[in-house]
Amino acid sequence: MRTTTQINTSTIERKFPEWAKVDRVINDAKIYNMNIFDNIMTFNQDNLDGPAFDYFGRVITYGELPALREAYARGLKLAGVKEGDVVTLCMPVSVENLMMLFAVNLVKAISNNVNFLFLKNDFELYTKDKGSEVIVTLDAFLPYFVDHLSDSGVKKVIVMNLDDYLPEDKKGMFLDTSEMPEQMQEVFDIGQIMECLNNLDKIKGVEFIRLEDLKQAGEESDIPLDLGPTDLDRDISYFYTSGTTGRPKCVVYKEYSMNAYVEMHAGLDTQNYVGERNFQCIPLTHMTGERVCAIMPLVRGGTLVPRPIYNKYTFARDLSETQCNCVVATASFYLMSVRQGVLSPDALSCLRRPASGGEAVNVSAVRKIDKWLKDNGCEVRYSIGGGASEEGGATLVTYFMDEATKTNETGKPLDPYIRVKLLDDEGNIITDNEVPGNLHVTSPAAADRYLDNPEATAARWYFDENGTKWGITGDIAVRHADGSYTILGRGSDSCVDENGKRIFLFEIESSLDENDPISEWEISSFKNERGGYDIVGQIILDPDRAEPTPELVEYICRKYNLDAVKFYNEFEIGEITAKRDYILLTHDYNGYYAPCSKNHMMVINYSENGDTVKIRVRKDHKIEINEKKTKEDN
């Protein structure tokens, strides 16, 4: 296998001359004003016969991508999509999702990337408020927001089916939902889907179009497309901040941001290869899913292996059966696989880059994941990426880190393009190593702004005296002597004690002793009746090593200076993302246990405003294990 070596730094040179003055080899024939798809193709001009997609055996080569993109783009134009329109993409990980991103870009529209649960819960915010009159979605997602379409301003709904790109012998495979997570079985209820599809004609003022028909119409059409230079300053996509930050904000990216992200990595030894197989399971509704898991593998000549059903229960088996070399998945996928045990001694022998990002993992859990990977034949350690999406998708990279350091959210800024600094709470720059501080970042791949939200934009970005735009990530990090940084956690993951000292809850989480029988835990803080905060542990025990007892409650509380603990069988996770639902945990107030006296415990119920109810019980009282909670229960 060979690495991709062609380099193009045109976007950075044009938009950010201060970053372009670096020692890089540049092609003689520079191509300015390219869109991201054309940029990808410049890296693959000698790889046109190579597979870009492998969708359950349906292979699409790099040479086939331009015609496919143009077919979708012409179909969109035939459907009335114009320059500047906002097209809402509400799709699973699929060939169609990525190609629609490229097609929307080609017709100079703006892609509005939304998880279908967002549409279900707040349809107007994600569509009408963005001026979006077109939605592209999966038929299984329709029942979750179809009732909101009337009088919404949406004029066209373009519907895909998971069978569309499947080989003939695989069509219908998603009708078997037996191995899907419970929430996904509900989504892919065939009766629910058919009932919805059969009643679409009752929705007035909305035209429904099959995506496969739209593509075919585009293939047969000669409607002109503008294949000329691209305006690098044009808005190209909307993404959304995590719901854990409060009401999600709409993040606006320009064309130059995506190109700069690609070009920042050009010429680096990223240890990726042409033909490398990349397991795709993170939805493209996240910047990690789009940039790290889709765009960069294509730039490097890799093969995308999309898996539209986000399934932590079959993750390890799917990874083994697809013989993938790289994967980025949530930490919960790996931890579920750890519980499932070893598939075979060489099940993951092909895996060269097992990674995740965006979800804190304590050191004890990382060690378990590392051991699981090794026991399944993977010779590379688990790597956790770091950095806020608004700063370009990845702030810290682990390409050049020593193997022994790849157990935390640790890495080095991508020199010379990403710059970071640490500030104390008074705004002074921290110059000493190993001192926690607030992480600020600047990058040519950063987002432009929050849409129609100047207050939030001003709070997130600022310009220094040299005119450099810096982003306030909200992360707490430390710098090490070798120039690497470790992101410790979110600054908001803290509380102030009665002495005015700031307590970082993630420090307690990371202090977990691997000898203690705790598989997973979260540390939260709740207001108490004294006007301060109780710090509590939310714990999943290792069932082979311990069960909840009054003695264990006392041991954990005293060892980690906790006020109370609560035990769970498992944590509630997102219905599609499979990421831990931190909002539920931070509002799960009832049923905590605390040591009280020699013969008694205290059962504590908290509340939003700090009121607490404490019940003194004997230590022989049975300690309950909380089943996972749903949003409806909460």
ChimeraX attribute file (.defattr): number of C-alpha atoms within 10 A of each C-alpha:
attribute: neighborCount
match mode: 1-to-1
recipient: residues
	/A:1	8
	/A:2	11
	/A:3	17
	/A:4	22
	/A:5	14
	/A:6	16
	/A:7	22
	/A:8	27
	/A:9	24
	/A:10	22
	/A:11	28
	/A:12	23
	/A:13	16
	/A:14	15
	/A:15	16
	/A:16	16
	/A:17	11
	/A:18	14
	/A:19	18
	/A:20	18
	/A:21	11
	/A:22	12
	/A:23	7
	/A:24	13
	/A:25	13
	/A:26	14
	/A:27	12
	/A:28	8
	/A:29	7
	/A:30	11
	/A:31	15
	/A:32	17
	/A:33	20
	/A:34	21
	/A:35	24
	/A:36	23
	/A:37	21
	/A:38	17
	/A:39	22
	/A:40	21
	/A:41	19
	/A:42	17
	/A:43	19
	/A:44	23
	/A:45	13
	/A:46	13
	/A:47	19
	/A:48	15
	/A:49	13
	/A:50	19
	/A:51	23
	/A:52	27
	/A:53	23
	/A:54	19
	/A:55	19
	/A:56	14
	/A:57	14
	/A:58	13
	/A:59	19
	/A:60	19
	/A:61	15
	/A:62	23
	/A:63	18
	/A:64	15
	/A:65	18
	/A:66	15
	/A:67	12
	/A:68	19
	/A:69	25
	/A:70	22
	/A:71	23
	/A:72	29
	/A:73	30
	/A:74	28
	/A:75	25
	/A:76	25
	/A:77	20
	/A:78	15
	/A:79	17
	/A:80	12
	/A:81	21
	/A:82	16
	/A:83	14
	/A:84	16
	/A:85	20
	/A:86	24
	/A:87	28
	/A:88	26
	/A:89	25
	/A:90	24
	/A:91	28
	/A:92	27
	/A:93	23
	/A:94	22
	/A:95	21
	/A:96	24
	/A:97	23
	/A:98	18
	/A:99	20
	/A:100	21
	/A:101	25
	/A:102	24
	/A:103	26
	/A:104	30
	/A:105	25
	/A:106	25
	/A:107	22
	/A:108	23
	/A:109	22
	/A:110	26
	/A:111	25
	/A:112	28
	/A:113	24
	/A:114	23
	/A:115	22
	/A:116	22
	/A:117	16
	/A:118	17
	/A:119	20
	/A:120	18
	/A:121	13
	/A:122	12
	/A:123	19
	/A:124	18
	/A:125	14
	/A:126	21
	/A:127	23
	/A:128	14
	/A:129	11
	/A:130	18
	/A:131	17
	/A:132	22
	/A:133	19
	/A:134	25
	/A:135	23
	/A:136	22
	/A:137	25
	/A:138	21
	/A:139	20
	/A:140	24
	/A:141	23
	/A:142	23
	/A:143	17
	/A:144	17
	/A:145	16
	/A:146	18
	/A:147	13
	/A:148	16
	/A:149	20
	/A:150	14
	/A:151	12
	/A:152	18
	/A:153	17
	/A:154	20
	/A:155	17
	/A:156	21
	/A:157	22
	/A:158	21
	/A:159	22
	/A:160	23
	/A:161	16
	/A:162	20
	/A:163	13
	/A:164	13
	/A:165	19
	/A:166	17
	/A:167	13
	/A:168	10
	/A:169	8
	/A:170	13
	/A:171	13
	/A:172	11
	/A:173	11
	/A:174	15
	/A:175	11
	/A:176	12
	/A:177	17
	/A:178	10
	/A:179	11
	/A:180	18
	/A:181	19
	/A:182	11
	/A:183	11
	/A:184	18
	/A:185	15
	/A:186	13
	/A:187	20
	/A:188	19
	/A:189	14
	/A:190	16
	/A:191	9
	/A:192	14
	/A:193	17
	/A:194	13
	/A:195	11
	/A:196	19
	/A:197	16
	/A:198	9
	/A:199	10
	/A:200	14
	/A:201	12
	/A:202	9
	/A:203	14
	/A:204	11
	/A:205	15
	/A:206	20
	/A:207	15
	/A:208	17
	/A:209	15
	/A:210	17
	/A:211	22
	/A:212	18
	/A:213	15
	/A:214	21
	/A:215	20
	/A:216	15
	/A:217	18
	/A:218	24
	/A:219	19
	/A:220	11
	/A:221	13
	/A:222	10
	/A:223	12
	/A:224	10
	/A:225	12
	/A:226	9
	/A:227	12
	/A:228	10
	/A:229	11
	/A:230	19
	/A:231	15
	/A:232	20
	/A:233	14
	/A:234	16
	/A:235	20
	/A:236	25
	/A:237	24
	/A:238	24
	/A:239	25
	/A:240	22
	/A:241	18
	/A:242	11
	/A:243	13
	/A:244	12
	/A:245	10
	/A:246	9
	/A:247	10
	/A:248	14
	/A:249	20
	/A:250	21
	/A:251	21
	/A:252	22
	/A:253	25
	/A:254	21
	/A:255	22
	/A:256	31
	/A:257	27
	/A:258	26
	/A:259	27
	/A:260	26
	/A:261	26
	/A:262	25
	/A:263	23
	/A:264	24
	/A:265	18
	/A:266	22
	/A:267	17
	/A:268	15
	/A:269	13
	/A:270	15
	/A:271	10
	/A:272	22
	/A:273	18
	/A:274	21
	/A:275	21
	/A:276	25
	/A:277	26
	/A:278	27
	/A:279	25
	/A:280	26
	/A:281	25
	/A:282	29
	/A:283	28
	/A:284	27
	/A:285	23
	/A:286	21
	/A:287	22
	/A:288	24
	/A:289	19
	/A:290	21
	/A:291	20
	/A:292	19
	/A:293	25
	/A:294	25
	/A:295	22
	/A:296	18
	/A:297	23
	/A:298	26
	/A:299	23
	/A:300	26
	/A:301	29
	/A:302	29
	/A:303	29
	/A:304	28
	/A:305	27
	/A:306	22
	/A:307	20
	/A:308	18
	/A:309	22
	/A:310	23
	/A:311	19
	/A:312	23
	/A:313	16
	/A:314	17
	/A:315	20
	/A:316	23
	/A:317	15
	/A:318	15
	/A:319	21
	/A:320	19
	/A:321	11
	/A:322	17
	/A:323	19
	/A:324	23
	/A:325	24
	/A:326	22
	/A:327	21
	/A:328	23
	/A:329	26
	/A:330	23
	/A:331	25
	/A:332	20
	/A:333	20
	/A:334	26
	/A:335	19
	/A:336	16
	/A:337	21
	/A:338	18
	/A:339	13
	/A:340	13
	/A:341	12
	/A:342	17
	/A:343	16
	/A:344	12
	/A:345	13
	/A:346	15
	/A:347	20
	/A:348	26
	/A:349	20
	/A:350	19
	/A:351	22
	/A:352	19
	/A:353	20
	/A:354	21
	/A:355	18
	/A:356	24
	/A:357	18
	/A:358	18
	/A:359	16
	/A:360	22
	/A:361	24
	/A:362	23
	/A:363	17
	/A:364	20
	/A:365	22
	/A:366	21
	/A:367	15
	/A:368	17
	/A:369	23
	/A:370	21
	/A:371	16
	/A:372	22
	/A:373	27
	/A:374	19
	/A:375	19
	/A:376	21
	/A:377	19
	/A:378	23
	/A:379	16
	/A:380	16
	/A:381	22
	/A:382	25
	/A:383	25
	/A:384	27
	/A:385	23
	/A:386	28
	/A:387	23
	/A:388	22
	/A:389	22
	/A:390	29
	/A:391	24
	/A:392	25
	/A:393	23
	/A:394	25
	/A:395	27
	/A:396	25
	/A:397	22
	/A:398	21
	/A:399	16
	/A:400	12
	/A:401	14
	/A:402	9
	/A:403	13
	/A:404	8
	/A:405	15
	/A:406	20
	/A:407	20
	/A:408	21
	/A:409	27
	/A:410	26
	/A:411	28
	/A:412	23
	/A:413	22
	/A:414	20
	/A:415	13
	/A:416	14
	/A:417	22
	/A:418	21
	/A:419	17
	/A:420	18
	/A:421	17
	/A:422	24
	/A:423	18
	/A:424	14
	/A:425	9
	/A:426	6
	/A:427	10
	/A:428	11
	/A:429	13
	/A:430	17
	/A:431	11
	/A:432	12
	/A:433	13
	/A:434	14
	/A:435	15
	/A:436	19
	/A:437	23
	/A:438	23
	/A:439	25
	/A:440	22
	/A:441	23
	/A:442	22
	/A:443	28
	/A:444	25
	/A:445	27
	/A:446	28
	/A:447	24
	/A:448	19
	/A:449	20
	/A:450	23
	/A:451	16
	/A:452	13
	/A:453	12
	/A:454	11
	/A:455	9
	/A:456	13
	/A:457	17
	/A:458	14
	/A:459	10
	/A:460	17
	/A:461	21
	/A:462	13
	/A:463	12
	/A:464	9
	/A:465	6
	/A:466	6
	/A:467	8
	/A:468	12
	/A:469	16
	/A:470	20
	/A:471	24
	/A:472	18
	/A:473	20
	/A:474	16
	/A:475	21
	/A:476	24
	/A:477	25
	/A:478	21
	/A:479	25
	/A:480	16
	/A:481	9
	/A:482	9
	/A:483	10
	/A:484	18
	/A:485	25
	/A:486	20
	/A:487	23
	/A:488	21
	/A:489	20
	/A:490	18
	/A:491	19
	/A:492	12
	/A:493	17
	/A:494	18
	/A:495	21
	/A:496	13
	/A:497	14
	/A:498	11
	/A:499	7
	/A:500	8
	/A:501	9
	/A:502	12
	/A:503	15
	/A:504	19
	/A:505	22
	/A:506	21
	/A:507	15
	/A:508	17
	/A:509	21
	/A:510	20
	/A:511	12
	/A:512	20
	/A:513	14
	/A:514	14
	/A:515	7
	/A:516	13
	/A:517	18
	/A:518	19
	/A:519	18
	/A:520	21
	/A:521	22
	/A:522	21
	/A:523	22
	/A:524	24
	/A:525	21
	/A:526	22
	/A:527	18
	/A:528	18
	/A:529	15
	/A:530	11
	/A:531	12
	/A:532	16
	/A:533	18
	/A:534	19
	/A:535	24
	/A:536	23
	/A:537	26
	/A:538	20
	/A:539	23
	/A:540	22
	/A:541	21
	/A:542	15
	/A:543	12
	/A:544	7
	/A:545	10
	/A:546	12
	/A:547	15
	/A:548	18
	/A:549	15
	/A:550	20
	/A:551	11
	/A:552	15
	/A:553	22
	/A:554	20
	/A:555	14
	/A:556	19
	/A:557	19
	/A:558	14
	/A:559	10
	/A:560	16
	/A:561	13
	/A:562	22
	/A:563	20
	/A:564	23
	/A:565	24
	/A:566	25
	/A:567	23
	/A:568	19
	/A:569	14
	/A:570	17
	/A:571	25
	/A:572	19
	/A:573	17
	/A:574	15
	/A:575	17
	/A:576	19
	/A:577	20
	/A:578	19
	/A:579	18
	/A:580	19
	/A:581	19
	/A:582	17
	/A:583	13
	/A:584	18
	/A:585	17
	/A:586	16
	/A:587	15
	/A:588	20
	/A:589	17
	/A:590	15
	/A:591	19
	/A:592	23
	/A:593	28
	/A:594	24
	/A:595	25
	/A:596	15
	/A:597	12
	/A:598	8
	/A:599	11
	/A:600	16
	/A:601	23
	/A:602	20
	/A:603	21
	/A:604	20
	/A:605	16
	/A:606	21
	/A:607	16
	/A:608	13
	/A:609	11
	/A:610	16
	/A:611	15
	/A:612	18
	/A:613	14
	/A:614	16
	/A:615	11
	/A:616	15
	/A:617	15
	/A:618	14
	/A:619	18
	/A:620	11
	/A:621	11
	/A:622	11
	/A:623	18
	/A:624	14
	/A:625	17
	/A:626	16
	/A:627	12
	/A:628	13
	/A:629	17
	/A:630	14
	/A:631	10
	/A:632	5
	/A:633	6
	/A:634	10
